[in-house]
Amino acid sequence: MEKEPTKEFLKNAIAYLSPITKQAGKMALDNWDKIEIEKYKDERDLTTKIEIEIENFLKEKILSKWPEHGFWGEESERINSASAFQWLIDPVDGTKYYVAHAPFFYVHVAMLFKDEPILGLVYNPVSGQLFCASKGNGAYLNNKKILLKSKIPFARAIIDIDSGGVPGRGAKEIEWMLGKLCEIMKKSYRVRMTSGILNIYIATGACDAYIDLGGPKPQDLAARIIIMREAGCKAEYVKTHFGKRLIASREPIFSELKEILLK
């Protein structure tokens, strides 16, 4: 039976991975003016060659350190899926923005233990901001500890929402999503739909809550979830009529959003 890692192990893992994650971000930044498309997944979703290079770089660094762990990247086949330890990687989260030369992309590295995120790093190579956290050790932005202390009520809250896209969804689900969006808009100060660009900045207070109406995205969200939790938020998937949806916020905003989704 594999045991949950100690706080000391997680601290050492963050120390090992921080410069590696920054190096991965530099690879993305260095190739920003010479992007090559590797493939299109659909009409809008694509993969660049540098993403594959970054994922392979991270895979080599992680599995050379922890060869018994599993690895689940955005762009490659899953490795050792039976392990209780799984590394989830998104080499460039925000590929569409990256390709369009908009500065809204990140490198994601997360460790799961028995399907729960316990370590995460999210690096914005344009701003040079490295968010990191591990279970029980707190959340940090560029080595400075962050902890939310805001008492903003729902009526003054800025809510970041990702619709997750409409194609492929049934009419009833779309109607449900629109209904929830309208109710949140009526009760909150402002709704921003940034497709996940802004949600990591819940940890700094730039927005007050995040809802993913599109459903689970492990590689996109695992690192962010542990960072949000360690920064003082609740971040959980709630089971709605149309599957699991992520809510992240501090209380009492979390409970108010959950009540809206579960109606």
FENCOR-V153418 format. One record per backbone hydrogen bond with DSSP energy under -1.0 kcal/mol. CO is the residue of the C=O (numbers start at 1). NH is the residue of the N-H. Records with the same first field share a line. If there is no record, write none. Layout:
CO->NH ; NH
//
This chain:
6->10
7->11
8->12
9->13
10->14
11->15
12->16
13->17
14->18
17->21
18->22
19->23
20->24
21->25
22->26
23->27
24->28
25->29
26->30
29->32
31->34
36->49
39->47
45->41 ; 42
47->38 ; 39
48->52
49->53
50->54
51->55
52->56
53->57
54->58
55->59
56->60
57->61
58->62
59->63
60->64
62->66
66->69
70->87
71->79
72->89
79->71
80->83
84->114
85->70
86->112
87->72
88->110
89->74
90->108
93->106
94->98
95->99
96->100
97->102
98->101
102->104
106->93
107->123
108->90
109->121
110->88
111->118 ; 119
112->86
113->116
116->113
118->135
119->111
120->133
121->109
122->131
123->107
124->128 ; 129
129->124
130->142
131->122
132->140
133->120
134->137
138->134
139->146
140->132
141->144
144->141
153->156
154->157
157->189 ; 190
158->208 ; 209
159->192
160->211
162->213
166->169
170->174
171->175
172->176
173->177
174->178
175->179
176->180
177->181
178->182
179->183
180->184
181->185
182->186
183->187
184->188
190->159
192->161
194->197
198->201
199->202
200->203
201->206
209->160
210->248
211->162
217->221
218->222
221->225
222->226
223->227
224->228
225->229
226->230
227->231
228->233
229->232
231->148
234->249
236->247
238->245
240->243
243->240
245->238
246->212
247->236
248->210
249->234
250->254
252->256
253->257
254->258
255->259
256->260
257->261
258->262
//
